[in-house]
């Protein structure tokens, strides 16, 4: 009797924030602060959008994964102040105060609550570091809300370019608000920002009070005392500091609601306001605004110094300028992609020629005729095929992937291409696995299994099977390069991009349960260690070998026995509806198509054998050659790829991927055949 599986409890240092009532984070900020850019950077591929009640001002809301925690992120319309707001702007303030609940003063208003979700647990104010004073005025107002806050001090790259150096620790201490320097367009500081927001929620820490200057405190005292009644607080449900600020500024909304619900208090409050203004050189609202402006300017001056542009910026800064810059980031990513292509088409090809190709040459003369010998030869062929996958492609590509991850470069590439992959319902973390698929789909899908989960893992795994691996590329280059020319080769590779794009969009609609957005952590640069390279490569390849080896050997034996007992004609006859009727190809190409599931290179040799000539151009016209290559490019991935898919996405989804690849191959190849046949009939 087997023992039950042992499980171990891992103690958590803090509670995980997720579940039925997740933490809600609201992004606020002045126009052009980078607030919406931050939202788009971390948002999921399924953003809920709408308009705040009674307005045409749009919001965005979605789930975002931050480590083990999951939050709901809200991108609110930009506003410049909390005082003297127009109707469209005021609804943003109402959401920050009340969320999906309506206080007694708003019970008579038409429509529902400001937004269909709860008020924020924490507010992230996104501000422009190059215009610190202006944004700090808004910070002083937001602190009156009494909610936990975090400041994203954005555009730090622009500040460095202008020689502005901001002491974020000092600013944070004076405000009582965590201040995180960020450059959102480059992904810098985003993980730290959201980590600080969650820590603020856990600590339930609110900003330090920011009272008016000393000359205004005694002036406002009578008005503050008059407003300090439980009935007024219960009706407005807002912090006393904000209530006092709105009353002192004679805010039209506050004045209207006060007259509506506490009409008897209005004359008394008006007298107190008038009395307060008599001791001031200008109207109370202007004096309060000037005081906030002075406090913000003084604070900005106290925490900012000027110096040389890019002072203290070392090589890490310039590396990020290459890999993360909005304009140059793609250049850095393309350089890495070029390095991967070099490994695939130069180094891996050379290793292949020195390993599996040599083994094929050594065993080429051994052609047994008895059943035992045929089976033994099939086992050897299967093992040679395994060597041809693991040694030249899997190990070098996985080593490269580990090195890019350990150095911190892959995370930067993922950030740069993340938004483009959103169109496929994916995140940027799958970018490099897609590129690795040009070498071999096996390590590519294995990498997807490590970097993704759920729906995204399924979509990425299915789409990677359409990436032409080196074996399929070899067939395309060998046949299309000879008979179709460079344009034909380019057209087939372009067709794979079209199929992957359309397939991704179809799968995204078919699998609507989209995962949350991701806050991609961008670690510091580091030099990969030999131990990390070896251990990580082994952990990612060892279990794949145990799955691929038996399937590859077993498949080789089955197909060898079919050929040995003379079932070639039977196989060709069974595949006649596909090869002859649907694709318009010679019937004898059925067996090469079937043997392609072992390793695609086998198809090339068997095409020559089936047609009885190395000059297939004398046996097939250019339409048939194109149709066959397109079908071979998209149909069933090799048995090794299918094996790793079983491990990565499970039997049901692996079989689904199998059906999709067959269907796509049949449809696309037939469409190409009919299109090219129609072109042949045109009079030119």
Secondary structure, DSSP 8 states (H G I E B T S, - for coil): ------------SS----STT-EEEEEE-STTSSHHHHHHHH--SS-EEEE-TTSS-EEEEEEEEETTEEEEEEE----S-SSS--HHHHHHHHHHHHTT---GGGTTSSSS-SSSS---SEEEEEEEGGGHHHHHHHHHHHGGG-SEEEEEEE-HHHHHHTTEEE-HHHHHHHHTSEEEE-BGGGTBTHHHHHHHHHHHHHHT---------HHHHHHHHHHHHHH--HHHHHHH-S-HHHHHHHHHTT-HHHHHHHHHH-HHHHHHHHHHHHHHHHTSSS-HHHHHHHHHHHHHHHHHHHHEEE-STTTT--HHHHHHHHHT-TTTHHHHHHHHHHHHHHIIIIIHHHHHHHTHHHHHHHHTT----SHHHHHHHHHHHHHHHHHHHIIIIIIHHHHHHHHHHHHTHHHHHHHHHHHHHGGGT--GGGHHHHHHTTT-HHHHHHHHHHH--HHHHHHHHHHHTTS--HHHHHHIIIIIHHHTHHHHHHHHHHHHHHHHHHHHHHHHHHS-----EE-----------HHHHHHHHHHHHHHHHHHHHHHHHHHHHHHHHHHHTT-HHHHHHHTHIIIIIIS---TTHHHHHHHTTT-HHHHHHHHHHHHT-S-GGGTS-HHHHHHHHHHHHHS---HHHHHHHHHHHHHHHHHHHHHHHHHHHHHHHHHHHHHHHHHHHS--
